[in-house]
Amino acid sequence: MQRGSYAPPPAHSPPLHHPVPQHVSTVPMMRSPPPPQSQGGSNYGSPYGQMGGPAQQSGGGGQFAPAFGGFMNDQTAQMGFQVGQKAVMAGQEYMEQSINRYVSIPALKHYFNVSTPYVLRKILLVLFPWRHKPWSREQRPSSTAQDPSAPNTAYSYYFLPPRDDLNSPDMYIPVMAFVTYILLSTLLAGLRGAFHPEVMGLTATAAFAVVAVEILGLKFGTYILSISNDSQLLDLVAYSGYKFVGVIVTLVVAELLNGGKGTGGWVGWSIFTYTFLANAFFLLRSLKYVLLPDSSSSSPAGGMQTVDRTQRNRRTQFLFLYSYVVQFIFMWVLSRQDSATAKVVGIKT
């Protein structure tokens, strides 16, 4: 079956007719507004001139330009900002009141009032407390009367801050030592080739657990020993953190002298024994004024009240157990935590 031939295309195609618009509309030319002229001063080559030109001057002194529609000048907007500011201030006040129920912020500021010479001397005292004297804290009188020189003026005595008294406890060294211990344990694990992202988390968890258990134990001990003064409890918490200084020295020196094998062997045990005894002796001498105030001394501080013979014996036993037995257990756990963490991570991997 054959197809028929198509007719040949015409020689010329018919012309195309474009639609002609019936309503002609003109589109205005859109141009950028001219830059504001500078009044008295150089604009330093800025394409928009100096800020604060006529647009800002027309809005009044210290107000936003009308380009924002006068939003900041609206009374409703100003009222909204005032309500928001009052809400923020109320939230801050509520947070401060909630925190002050458990911890006094002004009292904590006293424990962080330190200086660089104090920090260096205190670390040396924690590591070498054998020949230090005296161990009593310094006190200064203060009077609320307008004329302190008047007769029969009542004075109240307060302890000097750590900046001015070497025997005063602080919380700056314990906090910094706590953070340094976590970072140092992670660094040593990396140097031994046992680094893992879980090492830092496990070390921090173990350190937090030790601190939490010790603080709960101190809280229970103060309840049994009838120590109701909040400043004495904060002193105990501050003293409990000095053991991290000895643990850090044990980890560093043992790592250097033991050939990267950690705190094992007789070298590690020797260093640990010295740092433990130094910390125990330091606590035994420093905590005596907190737990065993001397009845024969003329200490005028209001918080240092004498105790009877039975209570004194209990506090002596608590001081010995806390300074030697409790500190030995916690320091041993912290100094061996890096090895235990490396083993746990190795088992998981």
HUKA-V33338 format. One record per run of one state. SS is the DSSP state (a for helix, b for strand, c for the rest). FROM is the first residue (numbers start at 0). TO is the last residue. Records with the same first field share a line. If there is no record, write none. Layout:
# HUKA-V33338
SS: FROM-TO  FROM-TO
This chain:
# HUKA-V33338
c: 0-52  57-64  68-73  100-103  111-114  127-137  142-154  159-170  191-195  224-228  240-241  257-263  286-286  291-307  335-335  348-348
a: 53-56  65-67  74-99  104-110  115-126  171-190  196-223  229-239  242-256  264-285  287-290  308-334  336-347
b: 138-141  155-158
